[in-house]
Amino acid sequence: MAAGAAAARPDPEAGPAGEKRILCVGLVCLDIVSVVEAYPAEDSDTRCVSQRWQRGGNASNSCTVLALLGAPCAFMGSLAPGHAADFVLADLRRYGVDVGHAVWQPGGCLPASVVVASASRGTRTILHAHGNLPDVTARDFERVDLSRYKWIHWEARNAAEQAAMMRRVERHNRARPPAERVRTSVEVEKPREELLPLMGLGHVVFVSKDVARHFGYQSAPEALWGLRGRVQQGATLICAWAEEGADAVGPDGELVHSDVPPETLVDTLGAGDTFNAAVIFALSAGRSLQDALTFGCQIAGRKCGIQGFDGII
């Protein structure tokens, strides 16, 4: 969010006594968003319609949406000292997101993205600088009290470390009755081979259109049937396909679809993160897969019609 864009929200400790949280593990970064009427030609000089600093990163954005939907949530990811980190940390807190699991790294700098957003087409072009900032590790994750959470979501990044985190949750669940177990989800967005084994560890697995196309699939249903063998027995596999909506296959093997196109297309930055968060919110509340998929498409569609995230509810 741009500085000052969000009203103060209550502390995440507030709310019904004993209510468990949703934890998102992954990236937080600084997005410098330049809105232009149309994407500029190479080697040209173009005046912006507007420009803003905005907190970004898939897991970070999903926390924003979960908080707006009313879910107590927490973020776990790496930070590096500096003005950019101060900005994103303050913004997370402004939305009532618990940042107690943020890990301050001694080296590197906060990742940053330069985003060119076309007002006429609703598209966004992202130039990302990693900042050489290490990701959080399984050792960092050992400090997480799993009994405080009902759902943990990973944005697939450092696969070996994240696999160890997910196996820790599996061990925790085996020693608990069903009502006390933690559900897990993982988003595999980038078509990198080292990330693919994580698909076999989550209870809910989100795969991107890019990953599907990496395997040669030309539609979400085709990708779901083709990739279903990579997820664990009883898992749910979900694939969103931009304007064509989203499809999912649950434990019963039934294919479900939802298609709720946005009324207007203004800003698609973070639309996928919004979809993921809304689906997780609905499933964690006990709603059916069909209802959760439809809700995810509805909230993502609203996000596409506004700049940023405020106003999706």
C-alpha positions in Angstrom: 0.0 0.0 0.0 1.1 3.5 -0.6 2.0 5.4 2.6 -1.1 6.6 4.4 -3.4 4.7 2.1 -4.7 2.3 4.7 -6.6 3.1 7.8 -5.2 1.7 11.1 -6.4 -1.8 11.8 -6.7 -3.6 15.1 -3.8 -5.5 16.6 -3.8 -9.1 15.3 -4.0 -10.3 19.0 -7.5 -8.8 19.1 -10.5 -10.9 18.1 -12.2 -14.0 19.4 -10.3 -15.6 22.2 -8.3 -18.6 21.0 -8.9 -18.0 17.3 -6.1 -19.5 15.3 -4.2 -17.7 12.5 -3.1 -18.1 9.0 0.6 -17.8 8.4 2.1 -16.9 5.0 5.8 -17.7 4.3 7.6 -16.0 1.4 8.6 -12.7 0.0 8.1 -9.1 1.0 9.5 -6.4 -1.3 9.2 -2.8 -2.3 7.2 -2.2 -5.4 7.7 1.2 -7.2 4.7 1.4 -9.3 4.5 3.8 -12.3 1.1 4.1 -13.9 1.2 5.2 -17.6 -1.6 5.6 -20.1 0.1 3.0 -22.4 3.2 1.0 -22.1 6.1 3.1 -23.4 8.2 2.4 -26.5 11.8 1.5 -26.0 14.2 4.5 -25.7 11.3 7.0 -25.1 10.5 9.6 -22.5 7.0 9.1 -21.0 5.1 11.1 -18.3 3.5 9.0 -15.6 -0.2 9.3 -14.7 0.9 8.5 -11.1 3.6 6.8 -9.1 3.6 5.2 -5.7 5.6 3.0 -3.3 3.7 -0.1 -2.5 4.5 -3.2 -0.4 4.8 -6.2 -2.7 5.7 -9.9 -2.7 3.3 -12.8 -3.1 3.1 -13.9 0.5 3.0 -10.3 1.7 0.2 -9.4 -0.6 -1.8 -12.5 0.4 -1.4 -11.3 4.1 -2.9 -8.0 3.1 -6.0 -9.7 1.5 -6.4 -12.1 4.4 -6.4 -9.2 6.8 -8.9 -7.2 4.7 -11.2 -10.3 4.7 -11.0 -10.4 8.5 -8.7 -13.3 9.1 -6.1 -13.1 11.8 -2.8 -13.6 9.9 1.0 -13.5 10.2 3.8 -13.0 7.8 7.2 -14.8 7.8 9.9 -13.6 5.5 13.3 -11.9 5.3 14.0 -8.3 5.9 17.2 -6.2 5.7 17.7 -2.9 7.6 17.0 0.3 5.7 14.2 2.7 4.7 12.5 0.2 2.4 12.2 -2.4 5.2 10.9 0.3 7.5 8.2 1.2 5.0 7.0 -2.4 4.3 7.1 -3.4 8.0 5.0 -0.3 8.9 2.6 -1.2 6.2 2.2 -4.8 7.3 1.5 -3.5 10.8 -1.0 -1.0 9.5 -3.1 -3.9 8.2 -2.9 -5.7 11.5 -0.6 -8.4 10.1 1.6 -10.1 12.8 5.2 -9.6 11.9 6.7 -11.4 14.8 8.2 -14.1 12.5 10.0 -11.6 10.2 13.7 -12.5 10.1 16.2 -9.7 10.0 19.2 -10.8 7.8 22.7 -9.3 8.3 23.5 -9.2 4.6 21.8 -8.1 1.4 19.1 -5.5 0.9 15.3 -5.7 0.6 14.2 -6.9 -2.9 12.6 -4.2 -5.0 10.5 -4.2 -8.2 10.0 -1.5 -10.7 6.4 -1.9 -12.0 5.1 -0.3 -15.2 1.3 -0.4 -15.1 -0.7 0.4 -18.3 -3.9 2.2 -17.5 -5.4 1.6 -20.9 -4.9 -2.2 -20.8 -4.7 -3.0 -17.1 -1.5 -4.9 -17.6 1.7 -4.7 -15.5 5.3 -5.3 -16.4 7.7 -6.1 -13.5 11.4 -5.7 -13.3 12.6 -7.4 -10.1 15.9 -7.0 -8.3 16.5 -9.8 -5.8 18.8 -7.8 -3.5 20.8 -11.0 -2.5 18.7 -11.3 0.6 18.6 -14.9 2.0 15.2 -16.5 2.4 14.0 -17.8 5.8 15.2 -21.3 6.7 13.9 -24.4 8.3 15.8 -23.4 11.4 14.0 -20.1 11.5 10.7 -22.0 11.1 11.5 -24.1 14.2 10.7 -21.0 16.3 7.1 -21.0 15.0 4.6 -22.3 17.5 2.4 -24.4 15.3 -0.4 -24.7 17.8 -1.2 -21.0 17.1 -2.1 -21.7 13.4 -4.8 -23.4 11.5 -3.3 -22.9 8.1 0.2 -22.2 6.8 0.8 -21.1 3.2 4.2 -21.1 1.4 5.2 -19.2 -1.7 7.6 -21.6 -3.3 11.1 -20.2 -3.1 14.0 -22.0 -1.4 12.6 -25.5 -2.0 14.8 -27.6 0.2 14.3 -25.4 3.3 10.6 -25.1 2.7 10.2 -28.9 2.3 11.8 -29.3 5.7 9.3 -26.7 7.1 6.4 -28.6 5.6 7.6 -31.9 6.9 7.8 -30.4 10.4 4.1 -29.6 10.0 3.4 -33.1 8.9 5.1 -34.5 12.1 3.1 -32.1 14.2 -0.2 -33.2 12.6 0.5 -36.9 13.1 0.7 -36.3 16.8 -2.6 -34.3 17.0 -6.3 -35.1 16.7 -7.9 -33.8 13.4 -9.3 -30.7 15.0 -5.9 -29.5 16.0 -4.0 -30.2 12.8 -2.6 -27.4 10.6 -3.6 -27.4 7.0 -0.9 -26.4 4.5 -0.9 -24.9 1.0 1.9 -24.0 -1.5 1.9 -21.8 -4.5 4.2 -22.9 -7.3 4.3 -19.9 -9.6 7.7 -20.1 -11.2 8.5 -23.0 -13.6 11.8 -23.9 -11.9 12.5 -27.6 -11.6 13.8 -27.4 -8.0 10.4 -26.0 -6.9 8.2 -28.8 -8.3 8.7 -31.4 -5.5 6.9 -29.0 -3.2 3.7 -29.9 -5.1 3.8 -33.2 -3.3 3.8 -31.8 0.2 0.9 -29.4 0.4 -2.8 -30.2 1.3 -3.7 -27.5 -1.3 -1.5 -26.7 -4.2 -1.8 -23.6 -6.4 0.0 -23.9 -9.8 0.3 -21.0 -12.2 -0.5 -20.7 -15.8 3.3 -20.3 -16.4 4.0 -23.7 -14.7 1.2 -25.3 -16.7 2.5 -24.0 -20.0 6.0 -25.1 -18.9 4.7 -28.7 -19.0 3.0 -28.1 -22.4 -0.6 -27.7 -21.1 -2.9 -25.3 -22.9 -5.7 -25.0 -20.4 -6.3 -25.2 -16.6 -8.3 -28.5 -16.8 -5.6 -30.1 -19.0 -3.0 -29.0 -16.5 -4.9 -30.3 -13.5 -5.4 -33.8 -15.0 -1.7 -33.8 -16.2 -0.2 -32.6 -12.9 -2.5 -34.4 -10.5 -0.1 -37.3 -10.1 2.5 -34.8 -8.6 0.3 -34.0 -5.5 -0.2 -36.2 -2.4 -3.2 -38.4 -2.1 -6.2 -36.4 -0.8 -4.7 -33.0 -1.9 -6.5 -30.3 -3.8 -4.9 -28.9 -7.0 -5.9 -25.4 -8.2 -4.9 -23.6 -11.4 -6.1 -20.1 -12.3 -6.0 -19.0 -16.0 -6.4 -15.2 -16.0 -9.5 -14.1 -17.8 -10.7 -17.7 -18.3 -11.2 -18.1 -14.5 -9.9 -21.0 -12.4 -10.3 -24.7 -12.1 -9.6 -27.2 -9.3 -9.6 -30.9 -8.5 -10.3 -32.0 -5.0 -9.8 -35.3 -3.2 -13.0 -36.7 -4.8 -11.5 -36.2 -8.2 -14.3 -33.9 -9.4 -13.3 -31.0 -11.6 -14.8 -27.7 -10.5 -14.7 -24.3 -12.4 -15.4 -20.7 -11.7 -15.3 -17.7 -14.0 -16.1 -14.3 -12.6 -14.6 -11.7 -14.9 -13.8 -8.3 -13.5 -16.3 -5.5 -14.4 -13.4 -3.2 -15.2 -9.6 -3.8 -15.7 -7.6 -1.2 -13.9 -4.7 -2.9 -12.1 -3.8 -6.6 -12.2 -0.7 -6.3 -9.9 -1.3 -8.8 -7.1 -4.4 -10.4 -8.6 -3.0 -13.9 -8.3 -2.0 -13.3 -4.7 -5.5 -12.0 -4.0 -7.1 -15.1 -5.5 -4.9 -17.4 -3.5 -5.7 -15.6 -0.2 -9.4 -15.5 -0.8 -9.5 -19.3 -1.6 -7.5 -20.0 1.5 -9.8 -17.8 3.6 -12.8 -19.6 2.3 -11.4 -23.2 2.7 -10.1 -22.4 6.1 -13.7 -21.4 7.1 -15.0 -24.8 6.0 -16.5 -23.7 2.7 -16.7 -26.1 -0.3 -14.1 -26.2 -3.0 -16.6 -24.8 -5.5 -17.6 -21.9 -3.1 -14.0 -21.2 -2.4 -13.0 -21.1 -6.0 -15.9 -18.7 -6.8 -15.1 -16.5 -3.9 -11.4 -16.4 -5.0 -12.4 -15.3 -8.5 -14.9 -12.7 -7.2 -12.3 -11.0 -4.9 -9.6 -11.2 -7.5 -12.0 -9.6 -10.0 -12.7 -6.7 -7.6 -8.9 -6.3 -7.1 -8.4 -5.9 -10.9 -10.9 -3.0 -10.9 -8.9 -0.9 -8.4 -5.4 0.4 -7.8 -3.8 -1.5 -4.9 -5.9 -3.6 -2.5 -8.1 -1.2 -0.4 -11.6 -1.5 -1.6 -11.7 -5.2 -2.4 -14.3 -5.7 0.3 
